[in-house]
Amino acid sequence: MQMQKKYQPKQRHCFFCVNKNVPIDYKDMPLLRRFTSSFAKIVPRKRSGVCAGHQRKLSLSIKRARIMALLPFIQQ
């Protein structure tokens, strides 16, 4: 009998570790929108593929952008 292979999820690499020249800045709206959902929520690490350290910096930048009214808190 032939054994079936188990499902192997696609290996994800951190966007910021791969592209070392891309800084995480609260003023960079296109980059921050990439890591927010359609409801303006911060996307979790499991879905975005970002490492833990960059996820912390990213969430801090998104929160700062919300306070500065560059990003919405909720999507209407």
C-alpha positions in Angstrom: 0.0 0.0 0.0 1.1 3.5 -0.8 1.1 6.0 2.1 -0.4 9.4 1.5 1.9 12.3 2.2 0.8 14.6 5.1 -0.1 18.2 4.3 3.0 20.5 4.5 2.0 24.2 4.7 3.9 26.5 2.5 7.0 27.9 4.2 6.6 31.6 5.0 9.4 34.0 5.3 9.1 37.3 7.1 8.7 40.2 4.7 10.9 42.5 6.7 13.7 39.9 7.2 13.8 39.2 3.5 13.7 42.9 2.5 16.1 44.4 5.1 16.0 47.9 3.6 12.2 48.3 4.2 11.7 50.2 7.5 8.6 49.9 9.6 7.3 53.5 9.9 3.9 54.8 11.1 3.8 57.2 8.2 4.0 54.5 5.5 0.3 53.9 4.8 0.6 51.5 1.8 2.8 49.2 3.9 0.7 49.3 7.0 -2.5 48.7 5.0 -1.0 45.5 3.7 -0.9 44.2 7.3 -4.5 45.2 8.2 -7.7 43.4 7.3 -10.6 44.7 5.4 -12.2 45.7 8.8 -9.0 47.7 9.7 -7.8 45.0 12.2 -4.2 44.1 12.6 -3.6 40.8 10.8 -2.1 38.0 13.0 1.3 36.6 12.5 0.0 33.2 11.3 -1.7 34.9 8.4 0.8 37.6 7.5 3.9 35.4 7.9 5.9 38.1 9.8 8.3 37.1 12.6 7.6 37.9 16.2 9.9 40.9 16.5 8.7 42.6 13.4 5.1 41.8 14.3 5.5 43.8 17.6 7.1 46.8 15.7 4.4 46.6 13.1 1.5 46.6 15.6 3.1 49.5 17.4 3.3 51.4 14.1 -0.3 50.7 13.2 -1.5 51.8 16.6 0.6 55.1 16.3 -0.9 55.7 12.8 -4.4 55.2 14.2 -3.7 57.8 17.0 -2.4 60.2 14.4 -5.6 59.6 12.4 -3.6 58.2 9.4 -5.4 54.9 9.7 -9.0 54.2 10.9 -9.7 52.4 14.1 -12.7 50.7 12.5 -13.9 50.4 8.9 -17.5 51.6 8.3 
